């Protein structure tokens, strides 16, 4: 534990020195006049990183919406094909009824040939 704490302290110390060196270099460049700073940088009051929770909720709602739309489309297509199949069966039965008078002629034709 003590060695780990001492490592952490050493890392923090060198990180602080590194930040001071960067700040010093930036200050030197700014004083030399090669860079003009109009507004000094400001630390944001709140983190502006990705808002994971809002994104998760949004994508879940989008997914549910897309799923519902796909379900309705599938049901619509299934009903349409069922209606088309029903109409086709009705047409077949009507045609067969209309052509039923040909059956005796067909039998006669088969006997002749």
C-alpha positions in Angstrom: 0.0 0.0 0.0 2.7 2.4 0.9 4.6 1.8 -2.3 1.5 2.4 -4.3 0.7 5.6 -2.4 4.2 6.8 -3.0 4.0 6.0 -6.7 0.7 7.9 -6.9 2.4 10.9 -5.2 5.4 10.8 -7.5 3.1 10.7 -10.5 1.1 13.6 -9.2 4.3 15.6 -8.5 5.7 15.1 -12.0 2.3 15.8 -13.6 2.2 19.1 -11.7 5.8 19.9 -12.9 4.8 19.0 -16.5 1.8 21.4 -16.3 4.0 24.2 -14.9 6.5 23.7 -17.7 3.7 23.9 -20.3 2.3 27.0 -18.7 5.8 28.6 -18.6 6.4 27.8 -22.2 3.0 29.3 -23.2 3.7 32.4 -21.1 7.1 32.8 -22.8 5.5 32.6 -26.3 2.8 35.0 -25.3 5.3 37.5 -23.9 7.5 37.2 -27.0 4.5 38.4 -29.1 4.4 35.7 -31.6 0.9 34.6 -30.4 -1.9 37.0 -29.7 -4.4 35.9 -27.1 -7.7 37.8 -27.4 -9.4 36.0 -24.5 -7.8 33.9 -21.9 -9.2 30.3 -21.7 -11.9 29.7 -19.2 -12.7 26.5 -17.3 -16.2 25.3 -18.1 -18.6 25.2 -15.2 -20.1 21.8 -16.1 -18.6 19.0 -18.1 -19.5 19.2 -21.8 -18.8 15.6 -22.7 -21.2 13.2 -24.2 -24.4 12.9 -22.4 -24.7 9.1 -22.3 -27.9 8.8 -20.5 -29.8 11.1 -22.9 -28.4 9.4 -25.9 -29.4 5.9 -24.5 -32.9 7.1 -23.9 -33.1 8.7 -27.3 -31.8 5.7 -29.2 -34.1 3.4 -27.3 -37.1 5.5 -28.2 -35.9 5.6 -31.9 -35.5 1.8 -31.8 -39.0 1.2 -30.3 -40.5 3.6 -32.9 -38.8 1.8 -35.8 -39.9 -1.6 -34.4 -43.5 -0.5 -34.2 -43.4 0.9 -37.7 -41.9 -2.4 -39.0 -44.6 -4.3 -37.2 -47.4 -2.3 -38.8 -45.8 -2.6 -42.2 -45.5 -6.4 -41.8 -49.1 -6.7 -40.7 -50.3 -4.5 -43.6 -48.4 -6.6 -46.1 -49.7 -9.8 -44.6 -53.3 -8.6 -44.7 -52.8 -7.3 -48.2 -51.5 -10.7 -49.5 -54.3 -12.5 -47.7 -56.9 -10.3 -49.3 -55.2 -10.8 -52.7 -55.1 -14.6 -52.2 -58.8 -14.5 -51.2 -59.6 -12.6 -54.4 -57.6 -15.0 -56.5 -59.4 -18.0 -55.0 -62.8 -16.3 -55.7 -61.8 -15.6 -59.3 -60.7 -19.2 -59.7 -64.0 -20.5 -58.4 -65.9 -18.1 -60.6 -63.9 -19.2 -63.7 -64.3 -22.9 -62.8 -68.1 -22.3 -62.5 -68.3 -20.5 -65.8 -66.2 -23.2 -67.5 -68.0 -26.2 -65.9 -70.1 -26.6 -69.0 -66.9 -27.6 -70.9 -66.4 -30.7 -68.8 -68.8 -32.9 -70.9 -67.2 -31.6 -74.1 -63.8 -32.5 -72.7 -64.9 -36.0 -72.0 -66.3 -36.4 -75.5 -63.1 -35.1 -77.0 -61.0 -37.5 -75.0 -63.2 -40.4 -76.2 -62.9 -39.4 -79.9 -59.1 -39.1 -79.7 
